[in-house]
């Protein structure tokens, strides 16, 4: 994995990174997955040998076999289901922010659902940023960019940003944004990614840190506290952590060659953009994280 990360650091665009993920392994067709799954069952029966060989419990407890069968099952999922699986499976994306925090963002998130149509809306208020750890030789111009990540968003607004606050290391923003989820998915299948950036004129803005808030956590807090609003500080790290399952899901999505590619194109662009821009300039000692 570290070899791939070094390759990413040397890339000049997000498109190069997406092409690498698409080409790193050939895609499996549903028919090939069915054949492989049947082959695994045949191999198990062969080694079981009608009770004279290995016990069936041995296969049931084998982590390698279970991992392989799970990977095969992912290939048969629809594109939208894969995106949902990615969101619900990645519970430690903020691990780098816990180990090496580079700041925090104060946010307030509200979920609304239309009683008639079921249309869902997320209101995000960016209040302030604090304890930003950043080095620059020019005037620091921090601003916050917020991304909505999840399924069924190809025709919806997915990214918004506050105004920059030049020369302010503990900026107060008090800006509110509205994201619309539609009525096709549940809030638990979406997450908000917050990036604090240093605005740079005539060149790419530099990322100070990135943090993640899954809407499942917002829903859970609203249920526990019986309130319709979630206010919290989101910790920022230099990068995101994506586990092996997440990498497999991104690879499968990158290899989709059907009309479903349009459905996941925006999702992949958002995720790979975050990975790419977070990795650019990250020291090699942190290569275990994306």
DABEL-V291740 format. One record per run of one state. SS is the DSSP state (A for helix, B for strand, O for the rest). FROM is the first residue (numbers start at 0). LEN is the number of residues. If there is no record, write none. Layout:
((SS/FROM/LEN) (SS/FROM/LEN))
This chain:
((O/0/1) (A/1/8) (O/9/4) (A/13/10) (O/23/6) (A/29/22) (O/51/4) (A/55/6) (O/61/1) (A/62/13) (O/75/3) (A/78/11) (O/89/5) (A/94/5) (O/99/3) (B/102/11) (O/113/6) (B/119/11) (O/130/10) (B/140/10) (O/150/8) (B/158/3) (O/161/3) (B/164/2) (O/166/5) (B/171/11) (O/182/4) (A/186/3) (B/189/9) (O/198/7) (B/205/9) (A/214/11) (O/225/3) (B/228/9) (O/237/6) (A/243/11) (O/254/6) (A/260/19) (O/279/4) (A/283/3) (O/286/4))
